[in-house]
Amino acid sequence: MYASFRSIGAYVPSEIRTNQWFIDRMDTTDEWITKRTGINQRRIASKEQLSSDLGVEAAKIAIDRAGIKCDEIDLVLCATISPDYMCMPSTACLIADKLGISDVMAFDISAACTGFIYALSVAKAFVESGMKKNVLIIGAEKLSSIVDYTDRTTCMLFGDGAGAAIISATDNINEAIIDVRCSADGSQKDLLMTPGVESGEKQFMQMKGNETFKIAVRTLTNDVIKILEKNNMSNDDIDLFIPHQANYRIIKAVGDALEFRDEQKVLTVDKYGNTSSASIPMAINDCYESGRLKLGDTMLLDAFGGGLTWGSAIVKFAAK
Ligand code: UT7
């Protein structure tokens, strides 16, 4: 039994927050934000919309496109660092409930910006072991709820949104997810973190941006080299290189180091900012909806985030 990537869906809230919003409120410029990050705008959820609400909308599209019914889903995984509730109940439980999916395992994955690739890895393992047939994986973030809007060095980076996919069992090897590799290093916990409840600090994201930037470029690049080598593949076997959308300069540096052509590189950070675990499925969905991603295409996913965590995946797009 193999695991196949059956469908993709995404949802973004309607409010667009441009760079001007930050210029009006703090000591920054459009030139600084666009030159240092490549970000022009991000989406911001309303007060009432929580991560589970964003995730539900993305999930409905992915389920519909997979041509299955909610009662055929036997596992729900949600990657998020901005859950509706602190620790419990999990956002996956809330999403399952809102979709009317009951009596199946549902849990969250906390791997920051690598969360969607972690979820993909877990879904693949459950499907390949024969334990589950249709897994709903979601990356859903309301990062605006954990951003410190007095910290000009981080607040303009992040946005809200969600992406979802259905991972299903198949006996056709040509549809199979080729490989997923994930790693972590907790010794670098201080680079990107939200303080704990006992710390006395507010639960806002904190990042040592410049240090993180350098490690991100190195790690993202090395990870792709490793996964391609392990699978005896080269750049030419990849149709779309879809990295985590944190910063245009990171994506460019990694893409150039790996010698991907422009038509292979996917860039959405300009319009959504960094949406952590949602950034990769949102980018896949953009490619799908614009006709850039087609049945049978091979995607190379690559992410890095707080933990530290990092991971990459080589995935055939096996839409029905
Ligand atoms: O998603 C998970 C992984 N995340 C990442 O990988 C993000 C990694 N980091 C980054 O994207 C970048 O480090 C940032 C965009 C956050 C910052 O860019 P940078 O080139 O690393 O800038 P920097 O932190 O070295 O700051 C350069 C200067 C500083 O001034 P001085 O000390 O050179 O006088 C900052 O105070 O830019 C200043 N600065 C700003 N200036 C205008 C910092 N924030 C701003 C701002 N507007 N918003």
Residues whose N, C-alpha, C, O or C-beta is under 5 A from the ligand:
A	BS01	UT7	D27 T28 T29 W32 R36 T37 C113 R152 T153 G209 N210 T212 F213 A216 A246 N247 N274 F304 G305
